[in-house]
Amino acid sequence: MNEILLRVTKNIQERSRISREHYLQRINEAKTHGVNRQRLGCSNLAHAMAPMDDHEKASLSALISPNIAIVTAYNDMLSAHEPYKLYPALIKRTLSDMGATCQVAGGVPAMCDGVTQSQSGMELSLFSRDNIAMGTAIALSHNVYDGAVYLGVCDKIVPGLVIGALAFGHLPGLFIPAGPMPSGISNAEKGKIRQEYAKGNVTEAELLKAEAASYHSSGTCTFYGTANSNQMLLEMMGLQLPNSSFVNTNTPLREALTIQASQTILGLTETSGNYLPIADIIDERSFVNAIVGLMATGGSTNHTIHLIAMARAAGILLTWDDFDALSKITPLLCRMYPNGSADVNAFRDAGGMSVVIHQLLNAGLAHNDVQTIMGKGLDRYIVEPALRDNKFCYESGAKISRDTSVISSVETPFSHEGGLKLLRGNIGRSIIKTSALKDPDAIIEAEAIIFDSQEALQSAFKRGELERDFIAVVRFQGPRANGMPELHGLMPPLGVLQERGFNVAIVTDGRMSGASGKVPSAIHISPEAADGGVLAKLQNGDRIRFDVKAGEVTVLVDDAILSARAIYTPDLSHNRYGFGRELFASVRASVSSAEEGASIFDITGKERA
């Protein structure tokens, strides 16, 4: 085992000792023998089984067989979640054949960041995660369930479901994916058309045609953003069936995997004799494996926020320093858009998670001695699902990449360090995605141009005011200011300027997510501008030194001058109302920093004071 990986794991364990003990104590108190509904009164149970058929009522009232909850994020507006409309019936039928019952315990909201991108609704996106966690808790609060399956794929949905599931850590739980859509036009071609549109060389109709050729059917979007990073993490944490994440939706193998997942959850319940609640699967090593997987695959920067919030739900305290230390020892094994031209279908065909997990375990860069829904050992995930004679089976998984342009090896990685990096400096602490940069050792020193929104930068670009070297400071985009929206609208104009030979970079307290690209971007600046951070003191013309290799972003202003400056406070009233934003005022007021997970929960699961 790598010594630094072991040291980081030990540091997390020691830092989390008290909060972890409190969490596990609460979970142990919630554990019971037999089916959970035995604790209900007759009236309670009658309500729970009222809509069931006679066979199901007989099974439920016998107080012997397990009853499984489905918590679903289904809607038919998200392409990734549309396939879930068929899952409850299939899961119920499978469990019924095995003598168990199943109920849709509740639905949770699922919004598409692709639809709300650069729209007012995006300011609810990050907050939807904790809303989903609370919705999951409401669904499971009926206490008639002996296990749960979670249906969710996309950005905030999986982290929210995980947080909710960990609050009910005494229940066995697993996640069932829906799979990606088939590949459309190449991501490289789509990106080029976006930039041509930003230049004014492509019409809106042509842009829409290209976008629709990329996002063209049911299933997860195929680029390696937060949604697909979620799926990778669930496998690294042992909460999803092996190599199941990237099997295409609406295929026979996809259906067989859903059946297999339904059978698996039943085998984890207390009545099976193999009781394995989710709290006995997830520990500090699980999160170390997740971070290593994130670095090795060049995953989404959003998980430097989400993993911290998810871990805290289990009493585990992660820091950005943990991410940074693990990134420095983790080779970048994958090239998927926006870090390359391939998509997740190409990743799957190259061997997918089987190759990644084998490479990491073989190099001592992941904990193998972890519990998973498949049993003890992450090496149980070096397999591939298949249908042989119409029967589901696992076959030996690929250990060496079938396409080294998509997945490399520990010996010949695309980079000797992971895809994310911690930046420090007198502006604050921030994250950068290095895996997509043209020059991962870039040093940019230039004057700052200050913007209070991405729309202001786009307008300045259209007016021709940005034809020079500069560092764009886009502030008041953090969780307390406006919900920390993703700022994808910055990339096309700055990408154009970069191609024209200008040295440009971004410094922001907002998010860029899995789509962070070739422009150096210091994101998630903490403390944020709205919380009195130095960002709120920066002025046009301040020189900023952005040193990717050294991991530093510094404003070159004398400390005494910087300290004496007043904190600029803009009018943020336009972020407070409309599109439901007024309903989230209490969330903005109580949310923690990005470095603390941008959450309204503390490590005990209670709301912040």
MIVEXGU-598318 format. One record per residue (C-alpha): x negated, y, z negated; residue in one letter. Coordinates in steps of 0.25 Angstrom, whole numbers, plus 5000, padded with zeros to 4 digits. Example, Ala and Ser with C-alpha at 12.3 -4.5 7.8 and 13.67 -1.06 7.14 Angstrom:
REM residues 2
PT      u      v      w   residu
PT   4951   4982   4969        A
PT   4945   4996   4971        S
END
This chain:
REM residues 609
PT      u      v      w   residu
PT   5000   5000   5000        M
PT   4995   5014   5003        N
PT   4990   5021   4990        E
PT   4996   5034   4993        I
PT   5010   5028   4996        L
PT   5009   5021   4983        L
PT   5005   5033   4976        R
PT   5016   5041   4982        V
PT   5026   5030   4977        T
PT   5020   5030   4963        K
PT   5021   5046   4963        N
PT   5036   5045   4967        I
PT   5039   5034   4956        Q
PT   5032   5042   4945        E
PT   5039   5055   4949        R
PT   5053   5048   4950        S
PT   5052   5039   4937        R
PT   5062   5047   4929        I
PT   5072   5050   4940        S
PT   5071   5036   4946        R
PT   5073   5030   4932        E
PT   5086   5038   4930        H
PT   5091   5034   4944        Y
PT   5088   5019   4942        L
PT   5095   5019   4928        Q
PT   5107   5025   4934        R
PT   5108   5015   4945        I
PT   5106   5004   4935        N
PT   5117   5009   4927        E
PT   5126   5008   4940        A
PT   5123   4994   4943        K
PT   5134   4984   4940        T
PT   5136   4969   4941        H
PT   5146   4964   4951        G
PT   5154   4973   4960        V
PT   5155   4987   4956        N
PT   5170   4988   4958        R
PT   5172   4979   4945        Q
PT   5170   4992   4937        R
PT   5183   4999   4944        L
PT   5197   4998   4938        G
PT   5208   4992   4946        C
PT   5213   5005   4951        S
PT   5200   5009   4955        N
PT   5198   4996   4963        L
PT   5211   4996   4969        A
PT   5209   5010   4975        H
PT   5195   5005   4981        A
PT   5202   4993   4988        M
PT   5215   4999   4992        A
PT   5212   5001   5007        P
PT   5206   4987   5008        M
PT   5212   4975   5014        D
PT   5217   4963   5006        D
PT   5204   4955   5008        H
PT   5195   4967   5004        E
PT   5204   4970   4992        K
PT   5203   4956   4987        A
PT   5188   4956   4988        S
PT   5186   4970   4981        L
PT   5196   4966   4970        S
PT   5188   4953   4967        A
PT   5177   4961   4962        L
PT   5167   4951   4967        I
PT   5162   4955   4981        S
PT   5154   4968   4984        P
PT   5161   4980   4990        N
PT   5151   4988   4999        I
PT   5152   5003   5002        A
PT   5150   5010   5015        I
PT   5146   5024   5014        V
PT   5147   5030   5028        T
PT   5142   5042   5035        A
PT   5150   5039   5047        Y
PT   5155   5049   5057        N
PT   5156   5049   5072        D
PT   5150   5063   5074        M
PT   5136   5058   5070        L
PT   5131   5048   5081        S
PT   5123   5041   5071        A
PT   5135   5038   5062        H
PT   5146   5036   5072        E
PT   5142   5021   5073        P
PT   5146   5020   5058        Y
PT   5161   5020   5061        K
PT   5160   5005   5064        L
PT   5151   5001   5052        Y
PT   5161   5000   5040        P
PT   5170   4990   5047        A
PT   5158   4982   5051        L
PT   5152   4983   5037        I
PT   5165   4979   5030        K
PT   5167   4967   5040        R
PT   5153   4962   5037        T
PT   5155   4963   5022        L
PT   5169   4957   5022        S
PT   5163   4945   5029        D
PT   5154   4944   5017        M
PT   5164   4945   5007        G
PT   5162   4959   5003        A
PT   5170   4972   5005        T
PT   5166   4986   5010        C
PT   5172   5000   5009        Q
PT   5168   5013   5016        V
PT   5165   5020   5003        A
PT   5164   5034   5009        G
PT   5159   5042   5020        G
PT   5148   5053   5019        V
PT   5146   5065   5029        P
PT   5136   5064   5040        A
PT   5133   5076   5048        M
PT   5124   5076   5061        C
PT   5112   5086   5060        D
PT   5112   5085   5075        G
PT   5125   5091   5076        V
PT   5123   5102   5065        T
PT   5109   5105   5069        Q
PT   5107   5120   5070        S
PT   5122   5122   5065        Q
PT   5128   5127   5052        S
PT   5132   5113   5048        G
PT   5117   5109   5047        M
PT   5117   5116   5034        E
PT   5125   5105   5028        L
PT   5116   5094   5034        S
PT   5106   5092   5022        L
PT   5117   5094   5012        F
PT   5125   5083   5018        S
PT   5115   5073   5012        R
PT   5119   5075   4998        D
PT   5133   5076   5002        N
PT   5132   5062   5008        I
PT   5125   5057   4995        A
PT   5137   5062   4987        M
PT   5147   5056   4997        G
PT   5140   5043   4996        T
PT   5141   5044   4981        A
PT   5156   5047   4982        I
PT   5158   5035   4991        A
PT   5151   5025   4982        L
PT   5157   5031   4969        S
PT   5169   5022   4970        H
PT   5160   5011   4964        N
PT   5167   4999   4971        V
PT   5155   4996   4979        Y
PT   5143   4986   4978        D
PT   5135   4991   4989        G
PT   5135   5002   5000        A
PT   5131   5004   5014        V
PT   5128   5017   5020        Y
PT   5131   5022   5034        L
PT   5122   5034   5038        G
PT   5111   5038   5047        V
PT   5109   5052   5049        C
PT   5101   5064   5042        D
PT   5107   5067   5029        K
PT   5116   5055   5028        I
PT   5106   5044   5025        V
PT   5099   5052   5014        P
PT   5113   5056   5008        G
PT   5118   5041   5008        L
PT   5105   5037   5002        V
PT   5106   5047   4991        I
PT   5121   5042   4988        G
PT   5117   5028   4989        A
PT   5106   5030   4978        L
PT   5116   5036   4969        A
PT   5123   5023   4970        F
PT   5110   5015   4969        G
PT   5116   5003   4962        H
PT   5123   5000   4975        L
PT   5116   4992   4986        P
PT   5116   5000   4998        G
PT   5111   5000   5012        L
PT   5111   5009   5025        F
PT   5117   5005   5038        I
PT   5112   5013   5050        P
PT   5120   5016   5063        A
PT   5108   5016   5073        G
PT   5103   5025   5083        P
PT   5109   5029   5096        M
PT   5102   5024   5109        P
PT   5091   5033   5114        S
PT   5095   5045   5123        G
PT   5086   5055   5130        I
PT   5072   5056   5124        S
PT   5070   5065   5112        N
PT   5059   5071   5119        A
PT   5068   5075   5131        E
PT   5079   5080   5121        K
PT   5068   5089   5114        G
PT   5063   5095   5127        K
PT   5077   5099   5131        I
PT   5080   5105   5118        R
PT   5067   5114   5119        Q
PT   5071   5117   5134        E
PT   5084   5122   5128        Y
PT   5077   5130   5118        A
PT   5070   5137   5129        K
PT   5082   5140   5137        G
PT   5079   5130   5148        N
PT   5090   5120   5146        V
PT   5105   5123   5145        T
PT   5113   5119   5133        E
PT   5121   5109   5142        A
PT   5107   5102   5145        E
PT   5103   5102   5131        L
PT   5116   5095   5126        L
PT   5115   5085   5137        K
PT   5101   5081   5132        A
PT   5106   5081   5117        E
PT   5118   5072   5121        A
PT   5108   5063   5128        A
PT   5100   5061   5116        S
PT   5112   5060   5106        Y
PT   5121   5052   5114        H
PT   5128   5041   5106        S
PT   5131   5035   5093        S
PT   5119   5032   5084        G
PT   5108   5039   5077        T
PT   5100   5050   5085        C
PT   5088   5043   5090        T
PT   5077   5053   5086        F
PT   5070   5051   5073        Y
PT   5076   5062   5064        G
PT   5082   5061   5051        T
PT   5093   5051   5054        A
PT   5083   5040   5059        N
PT   5073   5044   5048        S
PT   5085   5040   5039        N
PT   5086   5026   5045        Q
PT   5071   5024   5044        M
PT   5071   5028   5029        L
PT   5082   5018   5026        L
PT   5074   5007   5031        E
PT   5061   5011   5024        M
PT   5070   5012   5011        M
PT   5076   4998   5013        G
PT   5090   5003   5014        L
PT   5093   4999   5029        Q
PT   5092   4986   5036        L
PT   5078   4984   5043        P
PT   5076   4991   5056        N
PT   5091   4994   5057        S
PT   5090   5009   5058        S
PT   5087   5010   5073        F
PT   5096   4999   5079        V
PT   5105   5006   5089        N
PT   5120   5009   5085        T
PT   5131   5001   5091        N
PT   5123   4989   5094        T
PT   5125   4974   5090        P
PT   5112   4975   5081        L
PT   5117   4988   5074        R
PT   5130   4981   5070        E
PT   5123   4969   5066        A
PT   5114   4977   5057        L
PT   5126   4984   5050        T
PT   5132   4970   5047        I
PT   5118   4966   5041        Q
PT   5118   4978   5033        A
PT   5132   4975   5028        S
PT   5127   4961   5024        Q
PT   5115   4967   5017        T
PT   5122   4976   5008        I
PT   5131   4965   5003        L
PT   5118   4957   4999        G
PT   5113   4968   4991        L
PT   5125   4969   4981        T
PT   5126   4965   4967        E
PT   5135   4953   4970        T
PT   5125   4948   4981        S
PT   5115   4944   4970        G
PT   5105   4953   4977        N
PT   5109   4966   4971        Y
PT   5101   4977   4977        L
PT   5106   4992   4975        P
PT   5100   5003   4983        I
PT   5093   5008   4970        A
PT   5085   4996   4970        D
PT   5080   4998   4984        I
PT   5076   5012   4984        I
PT   5064   5017   4975        D
PT   5052   5026   4977        E
PT   5046   5016   4986        R
PT   5058   5016   4995        S
PT   5056   5031   4997        F
PT   5041   5030   4999        V
PT   5044   5021   5010        N
PT   5054   5030   5016        A
PT   5045   5042   5016        I
PT   5034   5033   5023        V
PT   5044   5029   5033        G
PT   5048   5044   5036        L
PT   5033   5047   5038        M
PT   5030   5035   5047        A
PT   5041   5037   5056        T
PT   5040   5053   5057        G
PT   5054   5054   5051        G
PT   5063   5066   5047        S
PT   5058   5077   5038        T
PT   5072   5077   5032        N
PT   5068   5065   5024        H
PT   5058   5074   5016        T
PT   5071   5079   5010        I
PT   5080   5067   5011        H
PT   5071   5057   5005        L
PT   5068   5066   4993        I
PT   5083   5067   4990        A
PT   5086   5052   4993        M
PT   5075   5048   4983        A
PT   5080   5057   4972        R
PT   5093   5050   4973        A
PT   5085   5038   4968        A
PT   5078   5046   4957        G
PT   5065   5046   4966        I
PT   5057   5059   4968        L
PT   5051   5061   4981        L
PT   5042   5074   4985        T
PT   5037   5079   4998        W
PT   5023   5076   4993        D
PT   5027   5061   4993        D
PT   5031   5063   5008        F
PT   5018   5070   5011        D
PT   5009   5059   5004        A
PT   5016   5048   5011        L
PT   5016   5055   5025        S
PT   5001   5056   5024        K
PT   4999   5041   5023        I
PT   5010   5037   5033        T
PT   5007   5036   5047        P
PT   5017   5041   5057        L
PT   5021   5028   5065        L
PT   5033   5033   5073        C
PT   5036   5043   5085        R
PT   5050   5046   5086        M
PT   5057   5059   5090        Y
PT   5054   5070   5086        P
PT   5040   5064   5083        N
PT   5040   5057   5096        G
PT   5048   5054   5108        S
PT   5054   5040   5103        A
PT   5067   5038   5096        D
PT   5072   5029   5086        V
PT   5076   5018   5096        N
PT   5062   5018   5101        A
PT   5057   5017   5087        F
PT   5067   5005   5085        R
PT   5062   4998   5097        D
PT   5047   5000   5093        A
PT   5050   4992   5080        G
PT   5056   5003   5072        G
PT   5056   5002   5057        M
PT   5050   4988   5057        S
PT   5037   4993   5063        V
PT   5037   5006   5054        V
PT   5039   4998   5041        I
PT   5029   4987   5045        H
PT   5018   4997   5048        Q
PT   5020   5005   5035        L
PT   5021   4992   5026        L
PT   5008   4987   5033        N
PT   5001   5000   5030        A
PT   5005   5000   5015        G
PT   5013   5013   5018        L
PT   5027   5008   5013        A
PT   5032   5000   5001        H
PT   5036   4986   5004        N
PT   5040   4982   4990        D
PT   5053   4990   4991        V
PT   5067   4984   4990        Q
PT   5076   4985   5003        T
PT   5090   4981   5007        I
PT   5083   4969   5013        M
PT   5075   4965   5001        G
PT   5062   4968   4995        K
PT   5051   4973   5005        G
PT   5051   4984   5016        L
PT   5045   4974   5025        D
PT   5059   4968   5026        R
PT   5061   4979   5036        Y
PT   5051   4974   5046        I
PT   5062   4967   5054        V
PT   5071   4970   5065        E
PT   5086   4967   5066        P
PT   5091   4959   5078        A
PT   5102   4951   5083        L
PT   5099   4937   5088        R
PT   5110   4929   5093        D
PT   5120   4939   5088        N
PT   5114   4937   5074        K
PT   5107   4948   5066        F
PT   5093   4945   5061        C
PT   5080   4952   5057        Y
PT   5068   4950   5066        E
PT   5054   4953   5062        S
PT   5052   4968   5065        G
PT   5041   4974   5073        A
PT   5028   4978   5065        K
PT   5021   4984   5077        I
PT   5028   4995   5085        S
PT   5033   4991   5099        R
PT   5031   5005   5104        D
PT   5019   5012   5098        T
PT   5024   5026   5104        S
PT   5035   5025   5094        V
PT   5030   5017   5082        I
PT   5015   5016   5080        S
PT   5007   5009   5068        S
PT   5000   5013   5056        V
PT   4987   5011   5063        E
PT   4990   5020   5074        T
PT   5001   5030   5069        P
PT   5006   5042   5076        F
PT   5000   5050   5064        S
PT   4993   5045   5052        H
PT   5003   5053   5043        E
PT   5018   5053   5043        G
PT   5027   5063   5050        G
PT   5030   5072   5038        L
PT   5021   5081   5030        K
PT   5023   5090   5018        L
PT   5018   5105   5020        L
PT   5014   5114   5008        R
PT   5011   5129   5007        G
PT   5015   5142   5001        N
PT   5028   5142   5009        I
PT   5033   5129   5002        G
PT   5033   5114   5004        R
PT   5038   5108   5017        S
PT   5039   5096   5027        I
PT   5034   5095   5041        I
PT   5036   5084   5051        K
PT   5023   5082   5057        T
PT   5026   5069   5066        S
PT   5031   5078   5078        A
PT   5021   5089   5078        L
PT   5013   5091   5090        K
PT   5001   5094   5081        D
PT   5003   5088   5067        P
PT   4990   5096   5062        D
PT   4996   5109   5067        A
PT   4992   5122   5060        I
PT   5000   5134   5063        I
PT   4998   5148   5058        E
PT   5007   5159   5062        A
PT   5017   5170   5058        E
PT   5030   5166   5052        A
PT   5043   5170   5059        I
PT   5055   5169   5049        I
PT   5068   5164   5052        F
PT   5080   5161   5043        D
PT   5087   5151   5052        S
PT   5083   5143   5064        Q
PT   5093   5151   5073        E
PT   5085   5163   5070        A
PT   5072   5156   5076        L
PT   5080   5151   5088        Q
PT   5085   5165   5091        S
PT   5071   5171   5090        A
PT   5066   5160   5099        F
PT   5076   5164   5109        K
PT   5072   5178   5108        R
PT   5058   5175   5112        G
PT   5053   5179   5098        E
PT   5045   5167   5095        L
PT   5035   5166   5106        E
PT   5023   5165   5097        R
PT   5016   5157   5086        D
PT   5024   5157   5073        F
PT   5030   5149   5061        I
PT   5045   5149   5060        A
PT   5050   5151   5046        V
PT   5064   5146   5045        V
PT   5069   5148   5031        R
PT   5082   5147   5023        F
PT   5084   5134   5029        Q
PT   5083   5126   5016        G
PT   5093   5118   5008        P
PT   5097   5130   4999        R
PT   5098   5140   5011        A
PT   5106   5133   5021        N
PT   5106   5118   5018        G
PT   5092   5115   5026        M
PT   5097   5113   5040        P
PT   5088   5106   5050        E
PT   5082   5117   5059        L
PT   5081   5109   5073        H
PT   5084   5122   5080        G
PT   5070   5127   5077        L
PT   5063   5116   5085        M
PT   5067   5119   5100        P
PT   5062   5134   5100        P
PT   5050   5131   5091        L
PT   5046   5119   5100        G
PT   5047   5128   5112        V
PT   5038   5138   5106        L
PT   5028   5127   5102        Q
PT   5028   5122   5117        E
PT   5025   5136   5121        R
PT   5012   5136   5113        G
PT   5016   5143   5101        F
PT   5012   5138   5087        N
PT   5026   5137   5079        V
PT   5030   5131   5066        A
PT   5042   5130   5057        I
PT   5043   5133   5042        V
PT   5057   5131   5036        T
PT   5064   5126   5024        D
PT   5074   5119   5033        G
PT   5074   5105   5039        R
PT   5070   5100   5053        M
PT   5072   5085   5050        S
PT   5069   5074   5060        G
PT   5068   5083   5071        A
PT   5056   5091   5066        S
PT   5047   5092   5078        G
PT   5034   5097   5084        K
PT   5035   5111   5078        V
PT   5028   5111   5064        P
PT   5039   5113   5054        S
PT   5038   5115   5039        A
PT   5052   5111   5035        I
PT   5059   5110   5021        H
PT   5051   5121   5015        I
PT   5053   5120   5000        S
PT   5056   5129   4993        P
PT   5066   5134   5003        E
PT   5068   5149   5006        A
PT   5081   5149   5000        A
PT   5075   5144   4987        D
PT   5065   5155   4986        G
PT   5054   5148   4994        G
PT   5042   5155   5001        V
PT   5050   5154   5014        L
PT   5059   5165   5010        A
PT   5047   5174   5008        K
PT   5040   5172   5022        L
PT   5041   5184   5032        Q
PT   5039   5185   5047        N
PT   5024   5186   5050        G
PT   5019   5178   5038        D
PT   5008   5169   5043        R
PT   5011   5154   5040        I
PT   5001   5143   5041        R
PT   5007   5129   5045        F
PT   4997   5118   5043        D
PT   5003   5105   5046        V
PT   4990   5097   5044        K
PT   4987   5103   5030        A
PT   5002   5102   5027        G
PT   5003   5117   5024        E
PT   5012   5129   5027        V
PT   5008   5142   5022        T
PT   5012   5156   5023        V
PT   4999   5165   5024        L
PT   5004   5176   5015        V
PT   4997   5180   5002        D
PT   5003   5173   4990        D
PT   5005   5187   4983        A
PT   5013   5193   4995        I
PT   5021   5180   4997        L
PT   5025   5180   4982        S
PT   5029   5195   4982        A
PT   5038   5193   4994        R
PT   5053   5193   4991        A
PT   5061   5180   4995        I
PT   5069   5183   5007        Y
PT   5084   5179   5006        T
PT   5092   5179   5018        P
PT   5107   5179   5019        D
PT   5111   5164   5019        L
PT   5126   5166   5019        S
PT   5128   5161   5033        H
PT   5123   5147   5028        N
PT   5133   5147   5017        R
PT   5146   5146   5024        Y
PT   5152   5138   5036        G
PT   5151   5124   5041        F
PT   5154   5120   5026        G
PT   5141   5126   5021        R
PT   5149   5134   5010        E
PT   5152   5120   5004        L
PT   5137   5117   5002        F
PT   5134   5130   4994        A
PT   5132   5122   4981        S
PT   5122   5112   4988        V
PT   5114   5124   4994        R
PT   5113   5129   4980        A
PT   5109   5116   4973        S
PT   5100   5109   4984        V
PT   5086   5106   4981        S
PT   5074   5109   4989        S
PT   5070   5101   5002        A
PT   5059   5095   4994        E
PT   5068   5090   4983        E
PT   5077   5084   4994        G
PT   5087   5096   4996        A
PT   5097   5089   4987        S
PT   5108   5093   4978        I
PT   5105   5080   4969        F
PT   5095   5079   4959        D
PT   5088   5065   4956        I
PT   5099   5061   4947        T
PT   5109   5062   4958        G
PT   5116   5074   4951        K
PT   5119   5087   4958        E
PT   5109   5098   4955        R
PT   5113   5109   4944        A
END
